[in-house]
Amino acid sequence: MSDKGIEKIRKGFDRLTTSLVVLAVFFLSYGLYHYFILGTTTVTHARAPIPSLSNGSVTIFFGIIFVGLALYRIIRRKQLIEQINELKRTERK
């Protein structure tokens, strides 16, 4: 695998990880804002006119999932770099 291909893979991996971190921050910040500042609100939907309560906990849940995915990718990146370096060493031999 050439150096350009490896750099392209790294750049794509980093770009996706960065977007996951940004999404996690947006979801968590809005969920916490909704939970602590706005409080519980009553929501009705067009399909089912039954009122339901919304307090931002689902948004917080998705934010935590995205944080977990981002942390996994950050940890996994170190292993990926080690694998790439190992591939480079085997190609040179």
N, C-alpha and C positions, 0 to 999 in steps of 0.2 A: 504494500500500500504506500502510495507516495505521500510526501509531506503535505502537499496541497489537499489531498483527500482527507488526511487526518485533521488538518486545520479546519476544513469545512465541517467535519463531524463535530469537532469541539465547539465551533462557533454556533452550530445549530442546537447542540445540547445546552450550551450556556444561554442561548436566546430563549429556549423553551423554559428553562429553569427560572430565568428572570421574569418571564411573563407569569409563571405560576406564583412567584413571590408577590408580584404586583396585584394579581387577582386575590390572593390571600389577604393582603393588607386592605384592599377595598371591601371585601366581604366582611372581614372582622371589624373594621372601623364602622361600617354602616350597621352591622348587627349590634355592636356594643352601643352605638348611638341610639338605635331604635330601642334597645332594651333598657338603657339607663335614662335617657333623656325623654323620648317620646312615650315610653311606657306601653302598656297593652292597649291595642286598638281593636275595634270590631270591624271585620271585613266581610263583605258579601260578594259572591261571585255571580257572573251572569248565568251560568248553567244551573247552578244550584242556589236558589235564593235563601239558603239557610245561613244565617250569620255564623262566623267563626272568629276566634280570637287570634291575634297575631302579636307576638312580642319580640320578634327578631331572633329567636333562638335557632330557627332553621338556617338563617343566614350565618349565624355564628358557627353552626355545625359545618356548613360548607367551607367557611373560612378555615376552620381547624383541619378539615380534610386537605385543603390546598396547602396549608403550612406543612402538614405531614408529608405530602408528596414532594414539596420543594426541599425539605430537609433530607428525604430519602435520595433525591437526585443529587444534592450537594455531596452527601456521603458517597454515593455511587460514583460520582465524577472522579474522586480520588482513585477508586479501583479501576475505572476506565482508563485513566492516564497511565496507571501501572501496566495494564494490559497492552496499551498502545506502545509503551516503551519496550515491553517484552517482544512485541511483534517486530519492532525496529531492530532489536538485537538479533533476532533469529533471521531476519532478511539479510543483514550484513554478513552473517557467517556463511 
